[in-house]
Amino acid sequence: MEEWTKQVVAEFGLDSAALDQTVVLDIAKDVAHGVARPAAPLTTFLVGVAVGRGMSLSEAAVTVTAMAAGWAEGNGLQTESNHK
């Protein structure tokens, strides 16, 4: 996965320092578990759009993680965060 990511970053001429792979994967995990699996790639795309428009990745991550937790709680789903 690391080599793939390097190639995509290079192909698009992106700054690899702007990518925090752990944060992006955590967003996908939280959304997949708290909302629905198909929502994970769509949400990470939307986070990318928001970051491209000037929002910081950390701010977007906090926002989406809170939204996913609220979604899970609002729909009566039990997530790992509900048990802590």
N, C-alpha and C positions, 0 to 999 in steps of 0.2 A: 504494500500500500504506500509505503514511503517513496519508493521510486516512481510510482504512478503519480503521486502528488507533485513530486519535483518536475515531472514532465509536463503536467497540466499547467503548473505555475509558469514554467518556461515558455510553453506554447502561447499562453495569454499575455506574456510579458508582465507578470505580476511580481510584486515584491514579496519574497517568501517570508520576510520578517512580519508581514501583516497577518499571516496565517497562524492561528493558535489551534492546532488540530485537536487537542484535548477538549477545548471549549466547544468546538463545532460538534464533535462526536457526543459530548455530554448533552448538548441541546437536542440532538437527534434521539438520544436514548430517553431523555425526559419526555419528549413529545410522543415518541413511539409507545412508551409505557403509560403515559398519563392521558393521551388523547386517542391516537390510533396509529398503527404502523405506517400506513400510507401518508399520514400527515407529517412524518419526520422529514422526508426529502423536500417536500413542498415548503415546510417551515424553514429548513436550513437555506433554501434558495431565497426565501423572503428576507431572512436575516442578512444574507449576502447583499441583497438589493438595498436594505436599510443601511448597512455599513458603507456600501458604495455611495450612498447619498449623504454620508457624513456622521452617522451614529457610530459610536464606538462599539466594537465587538463585545466588550464586557457589559456595556449598558444593554445591548440587544439581548445578550444571553440572560441577564438577570430578569429582564422583562418577559421573555418567552418562557423561561423556567417557572416564573411565578404564574404566568397564564396557564401553563400546562398543569401545574399543581392545583390551581383553582378550578380548572376544568374537571380534573379527576375527582376532586372533592365535591364539586357541584353536581356531578353525575353519579355520585354514590360509589365511585370506584375506589378500591383499596390499593394504594400504592405504597412503596417502601417508605416514602416520606410521611405517610399517614400513621405509620407504626412507630415513629421515633418520638 
